[in-house]
């Protein structure tokens, strides 16, 4: 199973190229946070499972312990 963690990629077009984009395209699961651009997520193939783990002031989609457990899983 391929697993990718995406974060802080607001200018993804210049940062994710070649092998990086191929890794995204072949992932089974992508875990991403609030800093990942919606434009990047729109490009992710629909069959890939997406797990949002973003934290915004006053609203956490998941507790940090749960995020850590997910990444280790």
PDB file of N, CA, C and O in Angstrom:
ATOM      1  N   UNK A   1       0.848  -1.170   0.000  1.00  0.00           N
ATOM      2  CA  UNK A   1       0.000   0.000   0.000  1.00  0.00           C
ATOM      3  C   UNK A   1       0.895   1.234   0.000  1.00  0.00           C
ATOM      4  O   UNK A   1       1.818   1.331   0.808  1.00  0.00           O
ATOM      5  N   UNK A   2       0.632   2.161  -0.886  1.00  0.00           N
ATOM      6  CA  UNK A   2       1.380   3.416  -0.952  1.00  0.00           C
ATOM      7  C   UNK A   2       0.653   4.479  -0.155  1.00  0.00           C
ATOM      8  O   UNK A   2      -0.571   4.594  -0.217  1.00  0.00           O
ATOM      9  N   UNK A   3       1.413   5.245   0.586  1.00  0.00           N
ATOM     10  CA  UNK A   3       0.857   6.240   1.499  1.00  0.00           C
ATOM     11  C   UNK A   3       1.634   7.534   1.333  1.00  0.00           C
ATOM     12  O   UNK A   3       2.864   7.520   1.369  1.00  0.00           O
ATOM     13  N   UNK A   4       0.949   8.641   1.152  1.00  0.00           N
ATOM     14  CA  UNK A   4       1.592   9.935   0.965  1.00  0.00           C
ATOM     15  C   UNK A   4       1.050  10.911   1.994  1.00  0.00           C
ATOM     16  O   UNK A   4      -0.155  10.958   2.241  1.00  0.00           O
ATOM     17  N   UNK A   5       1.945  11.694   2.595  1.00  0.00           N
ATOM     18  CA  UNK A   5       1.558  12.774   3.495  1.00  0.00           C
ATOM     19  C   UNK A   5       1.847  14.077   2.789  1.00  0.00           C
ATOM     20  O   UNK A   5       2.991  14.353   2.427  1.00  0.00           O
ATOM     21  N   UNK A   6       0.805  14.892   2.587  1.00  0.00           N
ATOM     22  CA  UNK A   6       0.972  16.190   1.930  1.00  0.00           C
ATOM     23  C   UNK A   6       0.773  17.303   2.934  1.00  0.00           C
ATOM     24  O   UNK A   6      -0.174  17.277   3.720  1.00  0.00           O
ATOM     25  N   UNK A   7       1.657  18.277   2.912  1.00  0.00           N
ATOM     26  CA  UNK A   7       1.456  19.457   3.750  1.00  0.00           C
ATOM     27  C   UNK A   7       2.220  20.632   3.164  1.00  0.00           C
ATOM     28  O   UNK A   7       3.249  20.464   2.509  1.00  0.00           O
ATOM     29  N   UNK A   8       1.700  21.814   3.412  1.00  0.00           N
ATOM     30  CA  UNK A   8       2.320  23.075   3.019  1.00  0.00           C
ATOM     31  C   UNK A   8       2.755  23.091   1.560  1.00  0.00           C
ATOM     32  O   UNK A   8       3.930  23.303   1.260  1.00  0.00           O
ATOM     33  N   UNK A   9       1.813  22.867   0.661  1.00  0.00           N
ATOM     34  CA  UNK A   9       2.146  22.808  -0.759  1.00  0.00           C
ATOM     35  C   UNK A   9       1.311  23.794  -1.562  1.00  0.00           C
ATOM     36  O   UNK A   9       0.801  23.448  -2.628  1.00  0.00           O
ATOM     37  N   UNK A  10       1.168  25.002  -1.070  1.00  0.00           N
ATOM     38  CA  UNK A  10       0.299  25.968  -1.739  1.00  0.00           C
ATOM     39  C   UNK A  10       0.786  26.311  -3.147  1.00  0.00           C
ATOM     40  O   UNK A  10      -0.034  26.604  -4.018  1.00  0.00           O
ATOM     41  N   UNK A  11       2.083  26.281  -3.390  1.00  0.00           N
ATOM     42  CA  UNK A  11       2.583  26.529  -4.749  1.00  0.00           C
ATOM     43  C   UNK A  11       3.066  25.211  -5.346  1.00  0.00           C
ATOM     44  O   UNK A  11       4.192  25.105  -5.833  1.00  0.00           O
ATOM     45  N   UNK A  12       2.201  24.222  -5.298  1.00  0.00           N
ATOM     46  CA  UNK A  12       2.575  22.861  -5.669  1.00  0.00           C
ATOM     47  C   UNK A  12       3.069  22.725  -7.093  1.00  0.00           C
ATOM     48  O   UNK A  12       3.876  21.839  -7.371  1.00  0.00           O
ATOM     49  N   UNK A  13       2.612  23.574  -8.010  1.00  0.00           N
ATOM     50  CA  UNK A  13       2.988  23.395  -9.407  1.00  0.00           C
ATOM     51  C   UNK A  13       4.496  23.469  -9.612  1.00  0.00           C
ATOM     52  O   UNK A  13       5.032  22.794 -10.491  1.00  0.00           O
ATOM     53  N   UNK A  14       5.182  24.273  -8.822  1.00  0.00           N
ATOM     54  CA  UNK A  14       6.627  24.371  -8.970  1.00  0.00           C
ATOM     55  C   UNK A  14       7.367  23.428  -8.030  1.00  0.00           C
ATOM     56  O   UNK A  14       8.570  23.224  -8.192  1.00  0.00           O
ATOM     57  N   UNK A  15       6.679  22.851  -7.057  1.00  0.00           N
ATOM     58  CA  UNK A  15       7.352  22.002  -6.069  1.00  0.00           C
ATOM     59  C   UNK A  15       7.180  20.518  -6.327  1.00  0.00           C
ATOM     60  O   UNK A  15       8.079  19.740  -6.012  1.00  0.00           O
ATOM     61  N   UNK A  16       6.066  20.104  -6.885  1.00  0.00           N
ATOM     62  CA  UNK A  16       5.808  18.677  -7.080  1.00  0.00           C
ATOM     63  C   UNK A  16       5.900  18.376  -8.574  1.00  0.00           C
ATOM     64  O   UNK A  16       5.048  18.772  -9.370  1.00  0.00           O
ATOM     65  N   UNK A  17       6.957  17.668  -8.915  1.00  0.00           N
ATOM     66  CA  UNK A  17       7.176  17.321 -10.308  1.00  0.00           C
ATOM     67  C   UNK A  17       7.707  15.899 -10.381  1.00  0.00           C
ATOM     68  O   UNK A  17       8.103  15.325  -9.366  1.00  0.00           O
ATOM     69  N   UNK A  18       7.715  15.341 -11.562  1.00  0.00           N
ATOM     70  CA  UNK A  18       8.348  14.060 -11.822  1.00  0.00           C
ATOM     71  C   UNK A  18       7.991  12.976 -10.823  1.00  0.00           C
ATOM     72  O   UNK A  18       6.828  12.591 -10.701  1.00  0.00           O
ATOM     73  N   UNK A  19       9.006  12.478 -10.099  1.00  0.00           N
ATOM     74  CA  UNK A  19       8.820  11.372  -9.168  1.00  0.00           C
ATOM     75  C   UNK A  19       7.812  11.709  -8.082  1.00  0.00           C
ATOM     76  O   UNK A  19       7.044  10.845  -7.658  1.00  0.00           O
ATOM     77  N   UNK A  20       7.806  12.954  -7.629  1.00  0.00           N
ATOM     78  CA  UNK A  20       6.855  13.347  -6.586  1.00  0.00           C
ATOM     79  C   UNK A  20       5.420  13.206  -7.054  1.00  0.00           C
ATOM     80  O   UNK A  20       4.575  12.685  -6.325  1.00  0.00           O
ATOM     81  N   UNK A  21       5.138  13.663  -8.255  1.00  0.00           N
ATOM     82  CA  UNK A  21       3.763  13.558  -8.758  1.00  0.00           C
ATOM     83  C   UNK A  21       3.402  12.111  -9.059  1.00  0.00           C
ATOM     84  O   UNK A  21       2.261  11.700  -8.846  1.00  0.00           O
ATOM     85  N   UNK A  22       4.364  11.332  -9.552  1.00  0.00           N
ATOM     86  CA  UNK A  22       4.098   9.901  -9.795  1.00  0.00           C
ATOM     87  C   UNK A  22       3.776   9.194  -8.477  1.00  0.00           C
ATOM     88  O   UNK A  22       2.932   8.298  -8.441  1.00  0.00           O
ATOM     89  N   UNK A  23       4.443   9.593  -7.403  1.00  0.00           N
ATOM     90  CA  UNK A  23       4.148   8.997  -6.097  1.00  0.00           C
ATOM     91  C   UNK A  23       2.719   9.309  -5.685  1.00  0.00           C
ATOM     92  O   UNK A  23       2.023   8.443  -5.155  1.00  0.00           O
ATOM     93  N   UNK A  24       2.277  10.532  -5.923  1.00  0.00           N
ATOM     94  CA  UNK A  24       0.891  10.904  -5.602  1.00  0.00           C
ATOM     95  C   UNK A  24      -0.077  10.076  -6.435  1.00  0.00           C
ATOM     96  O   UNK A  24      -1.060   9.553  -5.911  1.00  0.00           O
ATOM     97  N   UNK A  25       0.194   9.955  -7.713  1.00  0.00           N
ATOM     98  CA  UNK A  25      -0.713   9.225  -8.601  1.00  0.00           C
ATOM     99  C   UNK A  25      -0.811   7.737  -8.276  1.00  0.00           C
ATOM    100  O   UNK A  25      -1.807   7.093  -8.604  1.00  0.00           O
ATOM    101  N   UNK A  26       0.206   7.197  -7.640  1.00  0.00           N
ATOM    102  CA  UNK A  26       0.190   5.764  -7.331  1.00  0.00           C
ATOM    103  C   UNK A  26      -0.159   5.481  -5.872  1.00  0.00           C
ATOM    104  O   UNK A  26      -0.173   4.325  -5.451  1.00  0.00           O
ATOM    105  N   UNK A  27      -0.438   6.519  -5.108  1.00  0.00           N
ATOM    106  CA  UNK A  27      -0.777   6.334  -3.690  1.00  0.00           C
ATOM    107  C   UNK A  27      -2.149   5.685  -3.544  1.00  0.00           C
ATOM    108  O   UNK A  27      -3.024   5.853  -4.394  1.00  0.00           O
ATOM    109  N   UNK A  28      -2.320   4.956  -2.477  1.00  0.00           N
ATOM    110  CA  UNK A  28      -3.620   4.416  -2.110  1.00  0.00           C
ATOM    111  C   UNK A  28      -4.343   5.390  -1.183  1.00  0.00           C
ATOM    112  O   UNK A  28      -5.568   5.509  -1.218  1.00  0.00           O
ATOM    113  N   UNK A  29      -3.562   6.083  -0.356  1.00  0.00           N
ATOM    114  CA  UNK A  29      -4.104   7.016   0.639  1.00  0.00           C
ATOM    115  C   UNK A  29      -3.253   8.278   0.663  1.00  0.00           C
ATOM    116  O   UNK A  29      -2.025   8.209   0.619  1.00  0.00           O
ATOM    117  N   UNK A  30      -3.910   9.424   0.732  1.00  0.00           N
ATOM    118  CA  UNK A  30      -3.212  10.692   0.918  1.00  0.00           C
ATOM    119  C   UNK A  30      -3.759  11.341   2.181  1.00  0.00           C
ATOM    120  O   UNK A  30      -4.967  11.529   2.330  1.00  0.00           O
ATOM    121  N   UNK A  31      -2.848  11.680   3.085  1.00  0.00           N
ATOM    122  CA  UNK A  31      -3.196  12.396   4.309  1.00  0.00           C
ATOM    123  C   UNK A  31      -2.743  13.829   4.098  1.00  0.00           C
ATOM    124  O   UNK A  31      -1.582  14.072   3.767  1.00  0.00           O
ATOM    125  N   UNK A  32      -3.651  14.783   4.287  1.00  0.00           N
ATOM    126  CA  UNK A  32      -3.296  16.174   3.989  1.00  0.00           C
ATOM    127  C   UNK A  32      -3.858  17.114   5.047  1.00  0.00           C
ATOM    128  O   UNK A  32      -4.814  16.796   5.754  1.00  0.00           O
ATOM    129  N   UNK A  33      -3.224  18.290   5.128  1.00  0.00           N
ATOM    130  CA  UNK A  33      -3.647  19.256   6.137  1.00  0.00           C
ATOM    131  C   UNK A  33      -4.229  20.513   5.501  1.00  0.00           C
ATOM    132  O   UNK A  33      -4.412  20.579   4.285  1.00  0.00           O
ATOM    133  N   UNK A  34      -4.515  21.498   6.328  1.00  0.00           N
ATOM    134  CA  UNK A  34      -5.204  22.710   5.883  1.00  0.00           C
ATOM    135  C   UNK A  34      -4.367  23.562   4.932  1.00  0.00           C
ATOM    136  O   UNK A  34      -4.915  24.410   4.228  1.00  0.00           O
ATOM    137  N   UNK A  35      -3.060  23.356   4.900  1.00  0.00           N
ATOM    138  CA  UNK A  35      -2.204  24.167   4.037  1.00  0.00           C
ATOM    139  C   UNK A  35      -2.091  23.637   2.614  1.00  0.00           C
ATOM    140  O   UNK A  35      -1.537  24.315   1.748  1.00  0.00           O
ATOM    141  N   UNK A  36      -2.601  22.446   2.358  1.00  0.00           N
ATOM    142  CA  UNK A  36      -2.567  21.894   1.001  1.00  0.00           C
ATOM    143  C   UNK A  36      -3.631  22.602   0.174  1.00  0.00           C
ATOM    144  O   UNK A  36      -4.788  22.700   0.585  1.00  0.00           O
ATOM    145  N   UNK A  37      -3.237  23.086  -0.975  1.00  0.00           N
ATOM    146  CA  UNK A  37      -4.161  23.868  -1.801  1.00  0.00           C
ATOM    147  C   UNK A  37      -5.294  23.010  -2.365  1.00  0.00           C
ATOM    148  O   UNK A  37      -5.124  21.820  -2.632  1.00  0.00           O
ATOM    149  N   UNK A  38      -6.422  23.629  -2.534  1.00  0.00           N
ATOM    150  CA  UNK A  38      -7.553  22.925  -3.138  1.00  0.00           C
ATOM    151  C   UNK A  38      -7.252  22.591  -4.600  1.00  0.00           C
ATOM    152  O   UNK A  38      -7.779  21.616  -5.137  1.00  0.00           O
ATOM    153  N   UNK A  39      -6.407  23.398  -5.240  1.00  0.00           N
ATOM    154  CA  UNK A  39      -6.010  23.118  -6.630  1.00  0.00           C
ATOM    155  C   UNK A  39      -5.238  21.813  -6.718  1.00  0.00           C
ATOM    156  O   UNK A  39      -5.450  21.031  -7.645  1.00  0.00           O
ATOM    157  N   UNK A  40      -4.348  21.570  -5.769  1.00  0.00           N
ATOM    158  CA  UNK A  40      -3.611  20.306  -5.752  1.00  0.00           C
ATOM    159  C   UNK A  40      -4.558  19.140  -5.511  1.00  0.00           C
ATOM    160  O   UNK A  40      -4.493  18.133  -6.216  1.00  0.00           O
ATOM    161  N   UNK A  41      -5.420  19.264  -4.539  1.00  0.00           N
ATOM    162  CA  UNK A  41      -6.334  18.169  -4.229  1.00  0.00           C
ATOM    163  C   UNK A  41      -7.277  17.882  -5.387  1.00  0.00           C
ATOM    164  O   UNK A  41      -7.707  16.742  -5.564  1.00  0.00           O
ATOM    165  N   UNK A  42      -7.602  18.886  -6.168  1.00  0.00           N
ATOM    166  CA  UNK A  42      -8.459  18.687  -7.344  1.00  0.00           C
ATOM    167  C   UNK A  42      -7.755  17.841  -8.406  1.00  0.00           C
ATOM    168  O   UNK A  42      -8.413  17.197  -9.223  1.00  0.00           O
ATOM    169  N   UNK A  43      -6.430  17.842  -8.396  1.00  0.00           N
ATOM    170  CA  UNK A  43      -5.652  17.071  -9.370  1.00  0.00           C
ATOM    171  C   UNK A  43      -5.420  15.622  -8.947  1.00  0.00           C
ATOM    172  O   UNK A  43      -5.029  14.790  -9.766  1.00  0.00           O
ATOM    173  N   UNK A  44      -5.655  15.322  -7.687  1.00  0.00           N
ATOM    174  CA  UNK A  44      -5.439  13.967  -7.189  1.00  0.00           C
ATOM    175  C   UNK A  44      -6.498  13.045  -7.790  1.00  0.00           C
ATOM    176  O   UNK A  44      -7.689  13.353  -7.734  1.00  0.00           O
ATOM    177  N   UNK A  45      -6.078  11.922  -8.362  1.00  0.00           N
ATOM    178  CA  UNK A  45      -7.046  10.997  -8.962  1.00  0.00           C
ATOM    179  C   UNK A  45      -8.139  10.587  -7.968  1.00  0.00           C
ATOM    180  O   UNK A  45      -7.873  10.396  -6.781  1.00  0.00           O
ATOM    181  N   UNK A  46      -9.343  10.457  -8.460  1.00  0.00           N
ATOM    182  CA  UNK A  46     -10.526  10.220  -7.626  1.00  0.00           C
ATOM    183  C   UNK A  46     -10.483   8.898  -6.859  1.00  0.00           C
ATOM    184  O   UNK A  46     -11.109   8.786  -5.805  1.00  0.00           O
ATOM    185  N   UNK A  47      -9.766   7.905  -7.358  1.00  0.00           N
ATOM    186  CA  UNK A  47      -9.751   6.595  -6.694  1.00  0.00           C
ATOM    187  C   UNK A  47      -8.878   6.567  -5.437  1.00  0.00           C
ATOM    188  O   UNK A  47      -8.912   5.592  -4.687  1.00  0.00           O
ATOM    189  N   UNK A  48      -8.104   7.619  -5.202  1.00  0.00           N
ATOM    190  CA  UNK A  48      -7.213   7.660  -4.042  1.00  0.00           C
ATOM    191  C   UNK A  48      -7.982   8.139  -2.820  1.00  0.00           C
ATOM    192  O   UNK A  48      -8.660   9.166  -2.861  1.00  0.00           O
ATOM    193  N   UNK A  49      -7.869   7.387  -1.739  1.00  0.00           N
ATOM    194  CA  UNK A  49      -8.537   7.769  -0.485  1.00  0.00           C
ATOM    195  C   UNK A  49      -7.831   8.992   0.102  1.00  0.00           C
ATOM    196  O   UNK A  49      -6.603   9.049   0.153  1.00  0.00           O
ATOM    197  N   UNK A  50      -8.618   9.955   0.538  1.00  0.00           N
ATOM    198  CA  UNK A  50      -8.083  11.198   1.102  1.00  0.00           C
ATOM    199  C   UNK A  50      -8.510  11.298   2.554  1.00  0.00           C
ATOM    200  O   UNK A  50      -9.676  11.087   2.887  1.00  0.00           O
ATOM    201  N   UNK A  51      -7.557  11.621   3.410  1.00  0.00           N
ATOM    202  CA  UNK A  51      -7.852  11.796   4.824  1.00  0.00           C
ATOM    203  C   UNK A  51      -7.386  13.188   5.225  1.00  0.00           C
ATOM    204  O   UNK A  51      -6.192  13.484   5.204  1.00  0.00           O
ATOM    205  N   UNK A  52      -8.326  14.026   5.586  1.00  0.00           N
ATOM    206  CA  UNK A  52      -8.027  15.386   6.004  1.00  0.00           C
ATOM    207  C   UNK A  52      -7.703  15.406   7.490  1.00  0.00           C
ATOM    208  O   UNK A  52      -8.492  14.935   8.308  1.00  0.00           O
ATOM    209  N   UNK A  53      -6.539  15.951   7.839  1.00  0.00           N
ATOM    210  CA  UNK A  53      -6.110  16.023   9.231  1.00  0.00           C
ATOM    211  C   UNK A  53      -5.756  17.460   9.619  1.00  0.00           C
ATOM    212  O   UNK A  53      -4.955  17.684  10.526  1.00  0.00           O
ATOM    213  N   UNK A  54      -6.348  18.415   8.937  1.00  0.00           N
ATOM    214  CA  UNK A  54      -6.010  19.820   9.166  1.00  0.00           C
ATOM    215  C   UNK A  54      -6.460  20.329  10.521  1.00  0.00           C
ATOM    216  O   UNK A  54      -7.405  19.836  11.137  1.00  0.00           O
ATOM    217  N   UNK A  55      -5.722  21.352  10.952  1.00  0.00           N
ATOM    218  CA  UNK A  55      -6.047  22.023  12.210  1.00  0.00           C
ATOM    219  C   UNK A  55      -6.135  23.520  11.935  1.00  0.00           C
ATOM    220  O   UNK A  55      -5.189  24.130  11.436  1.00  0.00           O
ATOM    221  N   UNK A  56      -7.247  24.080  12.259  1.00  0.00           N
ATOM    222  CA  UNK A  56      -7.441  25.525  12.187  1.00  0.00           C
ATOM    223  C   UNK A  56      -7.750  26.003  13.597  1.00  0.00           C
ATOM    224  O   UNK A  56      -8.213  25.222  14.429  1.00  0.00           O
ATOM    225  N   UNK A  57      -7.504  27.250  13.866  1.00  0.00           N
ATOM    226  CA  UNK A  57      -7.731  27.777  15.206  1.00  0.00           C
ATOM    227  C   UNK A  57      -9.156  27.471  15.657  1.00  0.00           C
ATOM    228  O   UNK A  57     -10.130  27.858  15.011  1.00  0.00           O
ATOM    229  N   UNK A  58      -9.251  26.770  16.772  1.00  0.00           N
ATOM    230  CA  UNK A  58     -10.549  26.439  17.329  1.00  0.00           C
ATOM    231  C   UNK A  58     -11.223  25.228  16.710  1.00  0.00           C
ATOM    232  O   UNK A  58     -12.295  24.827  17.162  1.00  0.00           O
ATOM    233  N   UNK A  59     -10.624  24.638  15.693  1.00  0.00           N
ATOM    234  CA  UNK A  59     -11.233  23.466  15.054  1.00  0.00           C
ATOM    235  C   UNK A  59     -10.144  22.514  14.574  1.00  0.00           C
ATOM    236  O   UNK A  59      -9.386  22.827  13.657  1.00  0.00           O
ATOM    237  N   UNK A  60     -10.081  21.365  15.199  1.00  0.00           N
ATOM    238  CA  UNK A  60      -9.156  20.322  14.782  1.00  0.00           C
ATOM    239  C   UNK A  60      -9.968  19.177  14.214  1.00  0.00           C
ATOM    240  O   UNK A  60     -10.883  18.673  14.866  1.00  0.00           O
ATOM    241  N   UNK A  61      -9.637  18.767  13.009  1.00  0.00           N
ATOM    242  CA  UNK A  61     -10.370  17.667  12.393  1.00  0.00           C
ATOM    243  C   UNK A  61     -10.089  16.348  13.097  1.00  0.00           C
ATOM    244  O   UNK A  61     -10.912  15.433  13.056  1.00  0.00           O
ATOM    245  N   UNK A  62      -8.921  16.246  13.747  1.00  0.00           N
ATOM    246  CA  UNK A  62      -8.516  15.056  14.491  1.00  0.00           C
ATOM    247  C   UNK A  62      -7.568  15.493  15.596  1.00  0.00           C
ATOM    248  O   UNK A  62      -6.846  16.479  15.454  1.00  0.00           O
ATOM    249  N   UNK A  63      -7.576  14.771  16.670  1.00  0.00           N
ATOM    250  CA  UNK A  63      -6.605  15.022  17.729  1.00  0.00           C
ATOM    251  C   UNK A  63      -5.223  14.558  17.256  1.00  0.00           C
ATOM    252  O   UNK A  63      -5.119  13.631  16.453  1.00  0.00           O
ATOM    253  N   UNK A  64      -4.162  15.206  17.755  1.00  0.00           N
ATOM    254  CA  UNK A  64      -2.814  14.859  17.324  1.00  0.00           C
ATOM    255  C   UNK A  64      -2.481  13.389  17.574  1.00  0.00           C
ATOM    256  O   UNK A  64      -1.817  12.763  16.747  1.00  0.00           O
ATOM    257  N   UNK A  65      -2.921  12.837  18.679  1.00  0.00           N
ATOM    258  CA  UNK A  65      -2.654  11.421  18.963  1.00  0.00           C
ATOM    259  C   UNK A  65      -3.278  10.523  17.895  1.00  0.00           C
ATOM    260  O   UNK A  65      -2.691   9.510  17.514  1.00  0.00           O
ATOM    261  N   UNK A  66      -4.458  10.889  17.414  1.00  0.00           N
ATOM    262  CA  UNK A  66      -5.128  10.111  16.363  1.00  0.00           C
ATOM    263  C   UNK A  66      -4.395  10.247  15.038  1.00  0.00           C
ATOM    264  O   UNK A  66      -4.282   9.277  14.287  1.00  0.00           O
ATOM    265  N   UNK A  67      -3.895  11.444  14.745  1.00  0.00           N
ATOM    266  CA  UNK A  67      -3.122  11.662  13.519  1.00  0.00           C
ATOM    267  C   UNK A  67      -1.857  10.816  13.562  1.00  0.00           C
ATOM    268  O   UNK A  67      -1.519  10.139  12.590  1.00  0.00           O
ATOM    269  N   UNK A  68      -1.162  10.857  14.692  1.00  0.00           N
ATOM    270  CA  UNK A  68       0.070  10.073  14.841  1.00  0.00           C
ATOM    271  C   UNK A  68      -0.208   8.591  14.671  1.00  0.00           C
ATOM    272  O   UNK A  68       0.546   7.888  13.998  1.00  0.00           O
ATOM    273  N   UNK A  69      -1.285   8.113  15.275  1.00  0.00           N
ATOM    274  CA  UNK A  69      -1.650   6.696  15.156  1.00  0.00           C
ATOM    275  C   UNK A  69      -1.965   6.340  13.708  1.00  0.00           C
ATOM    276  O   UNK A  69      -1.600   5.263  13.238  1.00  0.00           O
ATOM    277  N   UNK A  70      -2.631   7.227  13.012  1.00  0.00           N
ATOM    278  CA  UNK A  70      -2.964   7.015  11.604  1.00  0.00           C
ATOM    279  C   UNK A  70      -1.695   6.895  10.763  1.00  0.00           C
ATOM    280  O   UNK A  70      -1.609   6.030   9.891  1.00  0.00           O
ATOM    281  N   UNK A  71      -0.720   7.750  11.019  1.00  0.00           N
ATOM    282  CA  UNK A  71       0.511   7.724  10.244  1.00  0.00           C
ATOM    283  C   UNK A  71       1.336   6.461  10.516  1.00  0.00           C
ATOM    284  O   UNK A  71       2.036   5.970   9.630  1.00  0.00           O
ATOM    285  N   UNK A  72       1.251   5.950  11.719  1.00  0.00           N
ATOM    286  CA  UNK A  72       1.986   4.742  12.070  1.00  0.00           C
ATOM    287  C   UNK A  72       1.275   3.503  11.537  1.00  0.00           C
ATOM    288  O   UNK A  72       1.916   2.519  11.168  1.00  0.00           O
ATOM    289  N   UNK A  73      -0.031   3.559  11.500  1.00  0.00           N
ATOM    290  CA  UNK A  73      -0.874   2.448  11.048  1.00  0.00           C
ATOM    291  C   UNK A  73      -0.424   2.024   9.687  1.00  0.00           C
ATOM    292  O   UNK A  73      -0.995   1.099   9.109  1.00  0.00           O
TER     293      UNK A  73
END
